[in-house]
Amino acid sequence: MKYDWLDEYLLSLPGAEKDFKPEWQWFRYMIRGKLFAAVCTPEAKYETYGGHDLVNLKCAPAESELLRARYPEILPGFYCDKRLWIACLLDGDLPDEVLRDLCAQSHRLILQKLPKYIQKEILGD
């Protein structure tokens, strides 16, 4: 994986927790049990995704279409709702700053769905 900073960055986001889902072979990053990122390497049988390290990230539907049109490394989410999730291939040429922004955005989208008192607790407000 070319983005050796990814794990540390995802865990640095407020309230981030990590676990491993053995049935799926996914490293999951969550806020209070709500998924905001998942790193995995799908098997070859999954065609476009197969054999690539990737990270699934939550994304607004309109923005995900624009991102997929601009970056060949961004695909519809793997094994997720393809309208609301994107899969970023981690063996391509996606700029670091774009991937960081997408991770932060995914985190923000999930955090905003949590109750206000939990948001305040996590953000320290």
N, C-alpha and C positions, 0 to 999 in steps of 0.2 A: 504494500500500500504506500503510495507516494505521499500521502498527507499524514505524516507521523505525529503531527500536532493535534489531530482530530479528537482523539480520546480525551486528552487533557483539556482541550478547549470545551468540549461538551460537558465534562464534569465541572468545569469552572463556572458554568451558568447557574444563577441562583436557584437553589432547591433541587438541582439535578442529582439523580440517583441512577446507578447502573446495575443491571443484572444480566444473567445469561439464560436464555430460553433454550434448553438442550433439544427439545423436539424440533425446533425451527433452526437451530444453530445461529441464533441472533443474539448480538449484544444489544440490549435495549437501554435507552436513556429516557428517564421518566421524571415527572414532577408529581409527587403524591400519587403514584400509580398510573398517571396519564402519559402515554407515550408521546415523545416529541422527536425522537430519532432512533433509528435501528441500523446497525452495521452488520452486514452479512455477505456471504459469497454463495450465491445460488448455484446449484448443480447445472451442468451443461444442458440438461433436458429443458431448461427454461429459456432456450433460444437466445434472444437479445440480451438477457441478463446473465445467462449462464457463464460461469467461470470468471466473472468480474467481481472484485470487491466493490461494494456500493453502500451508500447510506440513504435510507428512506427518511424524508423530511416532510412535515406538514407544510402546505403552501396554499395560498388563496387560488381558487380555480382560474381566474383571469390571468393572474401572474404566471401560473404554471405553464399555460399555453405560450406566453411570450418567451419564457425561459427556454422551453423545449425548442422553440423556433430559432433561438439565438445560439444555444450551446448544444452540440451533438452529444455531450456527456450527460445531459439531463433528459431523463425518460419518465414516462408515467410511473407512479409508485409501484414497487414490486410487492405483490401479494397484499396490496392495500387498495383502498378506494382511489382509483386513478384520477378522479377529479380533484381530490383534496390532498394527495400525496405525490411527491416526486421522488425519483431515484437518481442520485448523483453517482456516476461511475467514478471510482477512486483511482482508476488507472489511466485516466485521460488527461486532458490539458485544461481542465476547469481552473481558472485563477483562484489562488488561495483566498483572496479577499471576497470573491463571489461566494465561495463555499462557506466562509465564516459568516457572511451576512445571511445566507440561507439558513444556517444553523440557528443563529440568533433570532431570526424571524419565526422559525418553527417553534422555538422555545417560547417566544412572546405570544404566539397564537394559542398555545396550550395554556400558558399562565393566565391569559385573559379570560379563559373559560372557567377558571376556578373561582370559588366564592371570594368576595372582596376581602374578608377577614384573613383568608389563607394567603392571598396575594400580599397583603400588608405584612403578614408574618414572615413570608419568604423574602420579601424585598427589604424588610426591616423598617418599614414606615410607621 
